[in-house]
Amino acid sequence: MKLQKHKADQMTPMERRAALRKGRDFDRIPCVPFMGEFKCGLSGVSVWDFWHDPKKMAEAEIAAFNRYGYDRIVIGPNTRGITEALGGRFIYPQKGLPFSDKPLIQEYSQLEDIESADAKKNERILTFAREAEIMAKEAEGIVPIEVSIGGPFTIASNLRGVELLLRDCRKYPEEIHGLLRLITESQKSCIDMASEFGFGIAMADPVANPALIGPKMYEKFVFPYTKEITDYALLKTNERVSLHMCGKTYSIWKYLCQYELNELSLDNIIDLERAVLELGNEIPIAGNVDPVEVVMNGGRKEICEAVKSCIEIGKKAKKGYVLATGCDVPDTTDPQKIDWVMEAAREYGKTGERTI
């Protein structure tokens, strides 16, 4: 299967991005529905193969893109791949989503024997590099690709366990910084790998949600490493990072604005209009159609209304707007629902005006 431009679009995603950056006319607002393992059911690729077989991984990405024609493909290693590269384990059931096994880090003395993941040598990361090689050839000149490297705090939670990690931030802060340094260096190595293919970087750090850790802990344990990573990504790839943050993030917006971001993708529980007013002058905004109540459970009318509303609000953001879902669409969602999202994006996102 060859990757192809969608017949309903006048421009390829690459052409659209180039037009937006140069202030030229373009056909529609960019749209990126986040799908994750949803692509397995769509393509017939098993969850295990989606994470372990480079050819099957690429096959799933191509099948999804060819059907929907969205504006960016995101491949791994993601949080899961980097966790495993550092020695953590996930369980991959025959049906359903993978989940974390018993945390690797039982004592912080273990860190003395763990090295950061070298993307050129670590076999787990090399799996994604092999997929990247396939996708670089397939997507050339058609659609941008980003390598997701997850988020440092969420990777730390996979390796230590969420409850223990949160406790240890207070009891053993220096050990947590040591763990986060190990993770950050691993993520930077993955950025090096992405740069060799001309890819950008995506990040998501759901456990760094201020509802879990609060803004003070975010400032101490998340901000320094995420700032270092986004700065490094821009330096190495010449592209800013696409960052997704789950939950109510209002209390950490002042930190998010300091990152080198291509876009800040917001959870569907965020007031998009407030984000446009308070953040839209500083960073591009992406969001935030509800992936469950609207996309999975809604009908065509509800999906079209939600997409239209998001576009009408989002296009006011001075630094730019990308239509997106507020998080991953559940893997059991009817594939036709994404057709309706993209159809609505093409209908209500038609514009000749510059929005980014």
Salt bridges, closest charged atoms under 4 A:
ASP9 OD1 - ARG16 NH2 3.78
ASP9 OD1 - ARG28 NE 2.91
ASP9 OD1 - ARG346 NE 2.83
ASP27 OD1 - ARG16 NE 2.70
GLU37 OE2 - ARG80 NH1 2.96
GLU59 OE1 - LYS56 NZ 3.94
GLU61 OE1 - LYS39 NZ 3.01
ASP71 OD2 - ARG16 NH1 2.55
ASP71 OD1 - ARG28 NH1 2.78
GLU84 OE1 - ARG124 NE 2.68
ASP101 OD2 - ARG89 NE 3.63
GLU123 OE2 - ARG130 NH1 2.86
GLU138 OE2 - LYS2 NZ 3.63
GLU146 OE1 - ARG72 NE 3.01
ASP168 OD2 - ARG160 NE 2.80
ASP168 OD1 - ARG167 NH2 2.80
GLU185 OE2 - ARG181 NH1 2.65
GLU185 OE2 - LYS188 NZ 3.76
ASP192 OD1 - LYS236 NZ 3.79
GLU196 OE2 - LYS120 NZ 3.76
GLU228 OE1 - ARG181 NH2 2.79
GLU228 OE2 - LYS188 NZ 2.92
ASP231 OD1 - LYS227 NZ 2.83
GLU239 OE2 - ARG17 NH1 4.00
GLU239 OE1 - ARG21 NH2 2.66
GLU260 OE1 - ARG240 NE 2.94
GLU263 OE2 - ARG72 NH2 2.91
GLU278 OE2 - ARG274 NE 3.00
ASP339 OD2 - ARG67 NH2 2.55
GLU343 OE1 - ARG300 NH2 2.53
GLU347 OE1 - LYS350 NZ 3.71
